[in-house]
Amino acid sequence: MKNIIFDMGNVLLSYNPEICLEHFFSCEKHRSIIRRELFQGPEWIEGDLGLLKDEERFYGVRKRVPEKLHEGLKACTLEWDMCMQPVSGAREFCDYIKKQGCRVYVLSNASSSFYRYFPRFLPFDYFDGMAVSCDIHIIKPDIRIYQYLLEKYALRPEECFFIDDIKKNVEGAAKAGIRGTVFQGDFKKLRGLEEFIHHV
């Protein structure tokens, strides 16, 4: 195994919208509305596809949200990434991978704000390459996003291993010929995976 490909959200950086929701809304009923309409609404996907910037999401979502929540909605739209902080053990695991002589890549579904918050984890140049959905207008688990990364960096799929916290994304990688595993928050457990350690 020569190349380890990391998902970003909940693998390298935590993604927990509840932090933002609880910061701006004291009422669970209001949090529920914003959770559904912003974080689970079509504008969120459009952001990841690079069709909307974070601040532009507000204008579509507000049409489905009571006016009294617009101020909090706008704050959430602009500041949701307050929750994006390094996952415990992730930096050390990346260092471990590099010490094994492997190259490290990032493959993420993310809006353009990725470039603002990702350096909270590690500098961009720490990685050998990355592909972010907003730049290429394709999101996982579409097979084309994995193929894009492979082609961009001239990688052979059989020499790659993909780590993502969502099963369907790992399955998408498998369709592109890339082995992988569903990350469940434990890097120590990941180091012990037979399918992983026998190839790194």
MARTORLO-619997 format. One record per residue (C-alpha): residue number from 1; residue in three letters; z, y, x. Coordinates in nm, 2 decimals, padded with zeros to 4 digits. Each point is the difference from the previous one (the first is absolute). Example, Ala and Ser with C-alpha at 12.3 -4.5 7.8 and 13.67 -1.06 7.14 Angstrom:
2
     i    aa       pz       py       px
     1   Ala    00.78   -00.45    01.23
     2   Ser   -00.07    00.34    00.14
***
This chain:
200
     i    aa       pz       py       px
     1   Met    00.00    00.00    00.00
     2   Lys   -00.11    00.33    00.15
     3   Asn    00.04    00.25   -00.28
     4   Ile    00.28    00.07   -00.24
     5   Ile   -00.09    00.21   -00.30
     6   Phe    00.28    00.17   -00.19
     7   Asp    00.02    00.14   -00.35
     8   Met    00.19    00.33    00.00
     9   Gly    00.20    00.03   -00.32
    10   Asn    00.32   -00.22    00.00
    11   Val   -00.11   -00.16    00.33
    12   Leu    00.01    00.29    00.25
    13   Leu    00.12    00.28   -00.23
    14   Ser    00.21   -00.04   -00.31
    15   Tyr   -00.16    00.09   -00.33
    16   Asn    00.25    00.06   -00.27
    17   Pro   -00.09    00.26   -00.27
    18   Glu    00.35   -00.04   -00.15
    19   Ile    00.13    00.22    00.28
    20   Cys   -00.22    00.29   -00.11
    21   Leu    00.06   -00.07   -00.37
    22   Glu    00.37    00.01    00.04
    23   His   -00.01    00.31    00.21
    24   Phe   -00.19    00.21   -00.26
    25   Phe    00.10   -00.16   -00.33
    26   Ser    00.36   -00.07   -00.12
    27   Cys   -00.11   -00.18   -00.32
    28   Glu   -00.13   -00.36    00.01
    29   Lys   -00.22    00.08   -00.30
    30   His   -00.18    00.27    00.19
    31   Arg   -00.02   -00.21    00.32
    32   Ser   -00.16   -00.27   -00.21
    33   Ile   -00.27    00.24   -00.12
    34   Ile   -00.08    00.12    00.35
    35   Arg    00.01   -00.35    00.15
    36   Arg   -00.25   -00.12   -00.26
    37   Glu   -00.24    00.30    00.00
    38   Leu    00.01    00.10    00.37
    39   Phe    00.08   -00.30    00.21
    40   Gln   -00.16   -00.25   -00.23
    41   Gly   -00.28    00.22   -00.14
    42   Pro   -00.37    00.01    00.08
    43   Glu    00.04    00.31    00.22
    44   Trp    00.21   -00.20    00.24
    45   Ile   -00.29   -00.24    00.06
    46   Glu   -00.25    00.29    00.01
    47   Gly    00.21    00.15    00.28
    48   Asp   -00.01   -00.33    00.20
    49   Leu   -00.37    00.00   -00.06
    50   Gly   -00.03    00.35    00.15
    51   Leu   -00.12    00.15   -00.32
    52   Leu    00.30    00.22   -00.05
    53   Lys    00.25    00.17    00.24
    54   Asp    00.37   -00.04   -00.08
    55   Glu    00.03    00.35   -00.14
    56   Glu   -00.31   -00.06   -00.23
    57   Arg    00.17   -00.29   -00.17
    58   Phe    00.23    00.24   -00.18
    59   Tyr   -00.28    00.15   -00.22
    60   Gly   -00.10   -00.34   -00.15
    61   Val    00.35   -00.14   -00.04
    62   Arg    00.15    00.32   -00.16
    63   Lys   -00.23   -00.06   -00.31
    64   Arg    00.20   -00.31   -00.08
    65   Val    00.35    00.14    00.08
    66   Pro    00.22    00.23   -00.21
    67   Glu   -00.02    00.36    00.12
    68   Lys    00.37    00.01    00.08
    69   Leu   -00.06   -00.26    00.27
    70   His   -00.29    00.18    00.17
    71   Glu    00.22    00.17    00.26
    72   Gly    00.16   -00.33    00.11
    73   Leu   -00.34   -00.17   -00.02
    74   Lys   -00.16    00.25    00.23
    75   Ala    00.29   -00.04    00.25
    76   Cys   -00.04   -00.38   -00.01
    77   Thr   -00.38    00.04    00.04
    78   Leu    00.05    00.21    00.32
    79   Glu    00.31   -00.16    00.15
    80   Trp   -00.01   -00.36   -00.10
    81   Asp   -00.04   -00.11    00.36
    82   Met    00.37    00.09    00.07
    83   Cys    00.05   -00.37   -00.05
    84   Met   -00.24   -00.10    00.28
    85   Gln    00.24   -00.09    00.28
    86   Pro   -00.03   -00.27    00.27
    87   Val    00.09   -00.35   -00.11
    88   Ser    00.29   -00.15    00.19
    89   Gly   -00.13   -00.21    00.29
    90   Ala   -00.36    00.10   -00.04
    91   Arg   -00.03    00.21    00.32
    92   Glu    00.17   -00.28    00.21
    93   Phe   -00.23   -00.26   -00.15
    94   Cys   -00.31    00.21    00.09
    95   Asp    00.13    00.03    00.35
    96   Tyr    00.05   -00.38    00.01
    97   Ile   -00.35   -00.06   -00.11
    98   Lys   -00.15    00.23    00.26
    99   Lys    00.21   -00.17    00.27
   100   Gln   -00.16   -00.33   -00.10
   101   Gly   -00.33    00.16    00.10
   102   Cys   -00.13    00.05   -00.36
   103   Arg   -00.17    00.30   -00.14
   104   Val    00.15    00.17   -00.31
   105   Tyr   -00.19    00.15   -00.29
   106   Val    00.09    00.16   -00.33
   107   Leu   -00.18   -00.06   -00.33
   108   Ser    00.14    00.20   -00.28
   109   Asn   -00.06    00.11   -00.36
   110   Ala    00.11    00.36    00.03
   111   Ser   -00.10    00.35   -00.10
   112   Ser   -00.08    00.27    00.26
   113   Ser    00.37    00.09    00.03
   114   Phe    00.02   -00.32    00.21
   115   Tyr   -00.09    00.22    00.30
   116   Arg    00.30    00.22   -00.06
   117   Tyr    00.27   -00.25   -00.04
   118   Phe   -00.12   -00.30    00.21
   119   Pro    00.12    00.15    00.33
   120   Arg    00.36   -00.04   -00.12
   121   Phe   -00.06   -00.36    00.10
   122   Leu   -00.20    00.02    00.32
   123   Pro   -00.27    00.22    00.15
   124   Phe   -00.36   -00.08   -00.11
   125   Asp   -00.10   -00.08    00.35
   126   Tyr    00.26   -00.28    00.02
   127   Phe   -00.24   -00.21   -00.20
   128   Asp   -00.33   -00.14    00.11
   129   Gly   -00.16    00.10   -00.33
   130   Met    00.05    00.06   -00.37
   131   Ala   -00.18    00.02   -00.33
   132   Val    00.14    00.20   -00.29
   133   Ser   -00.15   -00.05   -00.34
   134   Cys   -00.04    00.38   -00.08
   135   Asp   -00.24    00.03    00.29
   136   Ile   -00.23   -00.27   -00.11
   137   His    00.05    00.00   -00.38
   138   Ile    00.09   -00.37   -00.01
   139   Ile    00.34   -00.15   -00.08
   140   Lys    00.15   -00.34    00.07
   141   Pro   -00.05   -00.27   -00.11
   142   Asp   -00.37    00.09   -00.01
   143   Ile   -00.15   -00.22    00.28
   144   Arg   -00.21    00.29    00.13
   145   Ile    00.31    00.18    00.14
   146   Tyr    00.08   -00.29    00.22
   147   Gln   -00.36   -00.03    00.10
   148   Tyr    00.00    00.37    00.09
   149   Leu    00.29   -00.04    00.23
   150   Leu   -00.15   -00.31    00.17
   151   Glu   -00.34    00.17    00.05
   152   Lys    00.14    00.34    00.11
   153   Tyr    00.20   -00.16    00.28
   154   Ala   -00.22   -00.30    00.07
   155   Leu    00.27   -00.25   -00.09
   156   Arg   -00.05   -00.36   -00.07
   157   Pro    00.19   -00.11   -00.32
   158   Glu    00.12   -00.32    00.15
   159   Glu    00.18    00.20    00.27
   160   Cys    00.18    00.22   -00.25
   161   Phe    00.33   -00.04   -00.19
   162   Phe    00.08    00.22   -00.30
   163   Ile    00.34    00.11   -00.12
   164   Asp    00.04    00.15   -00.35
   165   Asp    00.28    00.01   -00.26
   166   Ile   -00.24   -00.07   -00.29
   167   Lys   -00.14   -00.35   -00.06
   168   Lys   -00.33    00.10   -00.14
   169   Asn   -00.07    00.21    00.31
   170   Val    00.07   -00.29    00.23
   171   Glu   -00.23   -00.21   -00.22
   172   Gly   -00.27    00.27    00.04
   173   Ala    00.03   -00.03    00.37
   174   Ala   -00.04   -00.37   -00.02
   175   Lys   -00.33    00.04   -00.18
   176   Ala   -00.11    00.20    00.31
   177   Gly    00.10   -00.29    00.22
   178   Ile    00.33    00.16    00.12
   179   Arg    00.32   -00.20   -00.01
   180   Gly    00.31    00.17   -00.11
   181   Thr    00.34    00.00   -00.16
   182   Val    00.19    00.18   -00.27
   183   Phe    00.27    00.21    00.16
   184   Gln    00.34   -00.02   -00.17
   185   Gly    00.20    00.25    00.20
   186   Asp    00.12   -00.22    00.29
   187   Phe   -00.17    00.04    00.34
   188   Lys    00.23   -00.27    00.15
   189   Lys   -00.13   -00.24   -00.26
   190   Leu   -00.35    00.10    00.08
   191   Arg    00.04   -00.07    00.37
   192   Gly    00.11   -00.34   -00.09
   193   Leu   -00.30   -00.09   -00.23
   194   Glu   -00.17   -00.30    00.16
   195   Glu   -00.34    00.12   -00.10
   196   Phe    00.07    00.33    00.18
   197   Ile    00.18   -00.10    00.32
   198   His   -00.24   -00.27    00.08
   199   His   -00.28    00.25    00.02
   200   Val    00.16    00.31    00.15
***
